[in-house]
Amino acid sequence: MSTVDRTSEQALRIVRAVPPARARRALDVTLALALLIVLAPVLALLALLVVATSGRPVLFRQCRIGQGGHEFTLYKFRTMRNGGAGPGVTSGRDARVTRAGRQLRRLSLDELPQLWNVLRGDMTLVGPRPEVPQLARRYPPEHQWVFGHRPGLTGPCQLRSRAYAAQLDGRPDPEAYYLAVLLPQRVALEAEFLASPTTGNLLKCLARTLAYLLSAPFDRGGGS
């Protein structure tokens, strides 16, 4: 790790944590647990789909930056080929993504295991997009405040994931484009939501998430 990376990592570790209110945490636990129980048959079928189309492992585990700059392990259904190295962002036509994985990402079904992250307290239902460490360390100082908040399963940025992924298609350096162009847009959206994270706004975002998921089969744009 370079001196710049070590300095940035130290900065992430001292970001002031902003824990969610007790009522919001109670809602996280209640909904995450209920969805894990109700969706158990769907989760089992998706696990079988991953095994049948691309083998094991079923789950993709990746280190992400959580509340206060601390790292946690995020869980998703694996949508990429094993050993597929590449940038820390995924474009709509990323060659690393399997055929079945492309459909899982398009429908956001690969994200369902993150309900376990919500139940554990690593994440919240609605919050900032969880970032990978190698990109988090490259955030400009004026944007690092976002790591003080617990990352979300959904949120204003996650609801634009298909459009953002499409914007990365064909970029010679997708990480540089993400940091220079998409990151300021993302942080502005996060700031708008976090300025008033009321229960009403949270429920509105969850309703928008449902609409976003239902619109996926009709979206001819990029992947997620």
Backbone torsions as a table, in degrees:
resi	resn	phi	psi	omega
1	MET	NA	133.9	-178.4
2	SER	-73.8	167.6	177.8
3	THR	-60.8	-39.1	179.3
4	VAL	-62.2	-44.2	-179.6
5	ASP	-64.3	-40.4	179.4
6	ARG	-63.2	-40.8	179.0
7	THR	-64.7	-43.7	-180.0
8	SER	-65.8	-38.9	179.5
9	GLU	-64.1	-40.6	176.7
10	GLN	-61.6	-40.1	180.0
11	ALA	-62.8	-39.1	179.6
12	LEU	-64.7	-35.2	-176.2
13	ARG	-70.5	-19.1	-177.3
14	ILE	-108.6	11.5	174.4
15	VAL	-64.0	132.6	-176.9
16	ARG	-67.8	123.0	-179.6
17	ALA	-74.7	138.8	177.7
18	VAL	-119.9	87.4	-176.4
19	PRO	-67.3	147.6	178.3
20	PRO	-68.3	157.2	178.2
21	ALA	-64.0	158.0	-178.3
22	ARG	-60.1	-39.9	-179.5
23	ALA	-64.0	-37.4	179.6
24	ARG	-70.2	-39.3	177.3
25	ARG	-64.3	-38.3	178.0
26	ALA	-63.1	-40.2	177.5
27	LEU	-65.3	-40.8	177.6
28	ASP	-57.0	-50.6	-176.7
29	VAL	-64.2	-44.7	-177.5
30	THR	-62.8	-49.8	-177.4
31	LEU	-70.6	-41.6	-179.4
32	ALA	-62.6	-44.8	-179.9
33	LEU	-65.0	-44.0	179.8
34	ALA	-62.0	-43.5	-179.2
35	LEU	-68.1	-38.1	177.8
36	LEU	-62.6	-37.4	179.1
37	ILE	-71.9	-48.8	-176.9
38	VAL	-65.7	-38.1	-175.2
39	LEU	-91.7	6.7	-178.3
40	ALA	-53.3	-45.0	178.1
41	PRO	-62.9	-36.9	178.4
42	VAL	-66.3	-43.1	179.0
43	LEU	-61.0	-40.0	179.0
44	ALA	-65.4	-42.8	179.0
45	LEU	-64.8	-40.4	178.9
46	LEU	-66.2	-37.3	176.6
47	ALA	-62.2	-42.5	177.8
48	LEU	-64.6	-37.1	178.7
49	LEU	-62.4	-44.6	179.9
50	VAL	-62.3	-45.3	-179.7
51	VAL	-63.0	-43.2	-176.4
52	ALA	-68.9	-30.3	-174.9
53	THR	-99.3	-25.8	-178.3
54	SER	-145.4	12.0	176.8
55	GLY	77.2	-162.0	179.8
56	ARG	-99.2	161.6	1.3
57	PRO	-77.7	157.6	178.8
58	VAL	-75.5	-43.6	-176.3
59	LEU	-96.7	144.0	173.3
60	PHE	-101.8	121.8	179.7
61	ARG	-110.0	129.7	-177.8
62	GLN	-143.3	140.1	176.4
63	CYS	-72.2	131.2	176.2
64	ARG	-130.3	163.7	178.2
65	ILE	-91.4	124.5	-178.9
66	GLY	-106.5	-162.7	-176.7
67	GLN	-59.5	132.4	179.5
68	GLY	77.5	10.9	179.7
69	GLY	82.2	7.2	-179.6
70	HIS	-84.8	146.6	-177.7
71	GLU	-85.7	148.9	173.7
72	PHE	-145.4	165.3	179.5
73	THR	-95.6	119.9	179.1
74	LEU	-94.8	141.9	-178.4
75	TYR	-114.0	134.9	174.7
76	LYS	-144.1	160.5	167.7
77	PHE	-70.1	137.2	-177.6
78	ARG	-68.5	127.4	179.9
79	THR	-119.4	-4.8	-178.8
80	MET	-112.0	159.9	176.3
81	ARG	-66.7	147.4	178.5
82	ASN	-61.4	135.5	176.2
83	GLY	75.0	15.1	-178.7
84	GLY	-81.5	93.7	178.8
85	ALA	-75.2	156.2	179.2
86	GLY	168.2	-168.9	-178.2
87	PRO	-65.5	163.0	-178.9
88	GLY	-80.4	2.6	174.6
89	VAL	-122.5	155.3	-176.5
90	THR	-117.4	124.4	178.5
91	SER	-85.0	169.8	-178.5
92	GLY	-63.8	-30.1	-178.3
93	ARG	-115.5	33.7	-178.2
94	ASP	-59.7	124.8	-177.0
95	ALA	-68.3	-16.2	-179.7
96	ARG	-74.1	-19.5	-174.9
97	VAL	-80.6	133.4	178.4
98	THR	-74.1	167.1	179.8
99	ARG	-62.6	-47.6	177.9
100	ALA	-66.3	-37.8	179.4
101	GLY	-61.7	-34.7	179.6
102	ARG	-62.4	-39.1	178.7
103	GLN	-71.8	-38.4	177.2
104	LEU	-61.5	-42.3	-179.8
105	ARG	-68.3	-39.9	-179.0
106	ARG	-61.7	-37.7	-179.8
107	LEU	-92.2	0.0	-178.9
108	SER	62.4	19.9	179.0
109	LEU	-72.2	-23.6	179.3
110	ASP	-66.0	-17.9	-177.0
111	GLU	-83.0	-12.0	-172.2
112	LEU	-57.5	-36.1	178.2
113	PRO	-61.2	-15.2	178.2
114	GLN	-69.1	-11.4	172.1
115	LEU	-59.5	-31.2	176.1
116	TRP	-67.0	-38.8	176.2
117	ASN	-62.5	-37.5	178.2
118	VAL	-66.4	-44.9	180.0
119	LEU	-61.4	-38.5	179.8
120	ARG	-70.9	-23.0	-176.6
121	GLY	97.4	3.6	174.6
122	ASP	-68.4	-33.7	-175.1
123	MET	-133.0	170.2	174.2
124	THR	-121.7	168.9	-178.4
125	LEU	-65.0	-44.6	-177.8
126	VAL	-127.0	122.4	-179.0
127	GLY	-177.0	-172.1	-179.2
128	PRO	-62.8	155.2	177.7
129	ARG	-66.4	129.5	178.3
130	PRO	-69.2	131.0	-173.3
131	GLU	-106.0	149.7	174.6
132	VAL	-78.4	147.6	-175.1
133	PRO	-57.9	-40.4	-175.2
134	GLN	-65.2	-27.1	174.8
135	LEU	-87.6	-36.9	179.2
136	ALA	-58.2	-37.6	-179.6
137	ARG	-68.1	-16.9	-179.6
138	ARG	-99.3	2.6	176.5
139	TYR	-64.4	135.7	172.4
140	PRO	-61.2	150.3	-178.0
141	PRO	-53.3	-35.3	-176.9
142	GLU	-70.2	-11.1	179.0
143	HIS	-106.3	-7.5	-173.9
144	GLN	-73.7	-11.0	177.5
145	TRP	-57.3	-27.2	-176.0
146	VAL	-61.6	-25.1	-179.4
147	PHE	-75.8	-4.3	173.7
148	GLY	-75.8	-14.4	-176.2
149	HIS	-104.8	149.0	179.3
150	ARG	-68.7	128.2	-178.7
151	PRO	-68.0	155.5	-173.2
152	GLY	-113.8	151.2	172.5
153	LEU	-63.6	-39.2	173.4
154	THR	-133.4	174.3	-178.0
155	GLY	166.8	176.9	-178.4
156	PRO	-55.3	-38.9	-179.1
157	CYS	-74.6	-40.8	179.7
158	GLN	-61.2	-29.6	179.9
159	LEU	-75.1	-4.1	175.9
160	ARG	-116.2	15.2	-172.5
161	SER	-62.2	-38.4	-179.4
162	ARG	-65.7	-41.8	179.7
163	ALA	-67.3	-41.6	179.3
164	TYR	-64.2	-41.7	179.9
165	ALA	-61.9	-39.8	179.7
166	ALA	-64.9	-33.9	179.1
167	GLN	-66.8	-22.4	-179.5
168	LEU	-83.2	-14.4	-178.6
169	ASP	-59.1	131.1	175.3
170	GLY	78.6	2.8	179.5
171	ARG	-77.2	129.6	179.9
172	PRO	-63.7	-30.3	177.0
173	ASP	-135.1	84.3	-175.7
174	PRO	-61.5	-31.6	179.1
175	GLU	-66.5	-41.9	179.2
176	ALA	-64.1	-40.9	178.7
177	TYR	-65.3	-41.7	178.9
178	TYR	-58.7	-47.9	-176.7
179	LEU	-69.9	-36.0	-175.4
180	ALA	-84.1	-34.4	-171.9
181	VAL	-111.5	-52.2	-173.7
182	LEU	-78.1	-36.0	-177.4
183	LEU	-58.4	-48.9	178.2
184	PRO	-58.5	-35.9	177.3
185	GLN	-65.4	-44.1	-179.7
186	ARG	-61.8	-48.5	-176.3
187	VAL	-63.7	-35.7	177.5
188	ALA	-63.7	-40.0	177.7
189	LEU	-67.1	-41.2	178.2
190	GLU	-61.0	-44.0	-178.5
191	ALA	-61.7	-39.0	-179.4
192	GLU	-63.2	-42.9	179.8
193	PHE	-72.1	-45.1	-174.8
194	LEU	-70.1	-16.4	176.5
195	ALA	-67.7	-23.8	179.4
196	SER	-147.3	69.9	-176.4
197	PRO	-82.0	53.7	-177.6
198	THR	-74.7	165.2	177.6
199	THR	-60.9	-37.6	178.5
200	GLY	-62.1	-45.9	179.4
201	ASN	-67.4	-35.3	177.2
202	LEU	-63.2	-45.3	179.7
203	LEU	-66.2	-34.6	176.1
204	LYS	-63.3	-41.0	-180.0
205	CYS	-67.1	-37.8	177.2
206	LEU	-65.6	-37.5	177.1
207	ALA	-66.6	-40.2	176.8
208	ARG	-65.2	-34.0	178.0
209	THR	-64.5	-42.7	177.9
210	LEU	-61.1	-43.4	178.1
211	ALA	-63.5	-38.7	178.9
212	TYR	-62.9	-43.4	-179.8
213	LEU	-66.8	-40.4	-179.6
214	LEU	-69.7	-24.6	-179.8
215	SER	-82.3	-13.8	-174.2
216	ALA	-56.4	-43.2	-178.6
217	PRO	-62.6	-20.0	-177.4
218	PHE	-101.0	-3.0	-178.2
219	ASP	-85.6	119.0	-179.1
220	ARG	-96.2	11.0	-178.4
221	GLY	-81.9	-151.7	-176.6
222	GLY	-77.4	177.7	177.3
223	GLY	-79.7	-170.9	-178.7
224	SER	-110.8	NA	NA
